[in-house]
Amino acid sequence: MYPNDPFNGGQQPSASPSSPPPQGPQGYASPQPVGQAPSPPPVAPHKSGGIWLILSIVFIVLTVASFAVAVWAYINYIDQRDNVDSKVSVAVTEAVKAQADKDAADFLEKEKEPNRQFAGPDDYGRVSFEYPKTWSIYVAKDATNGGNYEAYLNPVLVPTVSSSQQYALRVLIQDSDYDKVVDSYKSAVSKGDLKQSSLTQDGLTGVRLDGKFSSDIVGSAIIFKIRDKTVTLRTDAQTFTEDFNALIATVTYNQ
């Protein structure tokens, strides 16, 4: 028997054989047997590895996207540069061609001057007018023995005479009635192939025809009367309209 413990009611509790050994303070591991290494405390799992993986994927995606945008921008730049270069080249070519065409036209106009003087037979009223010096003349019928007078004018060389051939100017003085000659175009005027208008110029009275004379001839003509003769001046192509208008403004004849 032990003396009474004043704090335990005078009795000392006896240990039960089946009771578990006493534990250390709460939250601490039980004492390890002598000679055995202590167990390390449990380690909480790390979550930083998943975050780095996500950041790596995002970085790769952004890098690839940036590269794709850079490639697209470069290709677009090259395309725009080529388009601009092409447009500039076309514009320069067109400007050079336009200037060359203008220079050529100016040269041809200057080459026509000074004008030469045409004069028909005296017996046929001596029809006269000025024409470009670059044009040549071919007289097919000179009316020496009567009949019609025919002359053809064309730049540089006069082609072989043909009804379908185009000439810069045809000169026809017919021994025919003026009204009959004008009436011969009435059908074409009625169909609208030709447009007829009155011609009055420094004592010169007649008609002017503009349009389609045949399937091969589209031009202008003036018809007027001299004494008992009828004169027709005609250009066979609209290319010569400006020269034709300048030419007929200089027409004179003997009454």
Secondary structure, 3 states (H helix, E strand, C coil): CCCCCCCCCCCCCCCCCCCCCCCCCCCCCCCCCCCCCCCCCCCCCCCHHHHHHHHHHHHHHHHHHHHHHHHHHHHHHHHHHHHHHHHHHHHHHHHHHHHHHHHHHHHHHHHCCCCEEEECCHHHCCCEEEECCCEEEEEEECCCCCCCEEEEEEECCCCCCCCCCCCCEEEEEECCCHHHHHHCCHHHHHHCCEEEEEEEECCEEEEEEEEECCCCCEEEEEEEEECCEEEEEEECCHHHHHHHHHHHCCCECCC
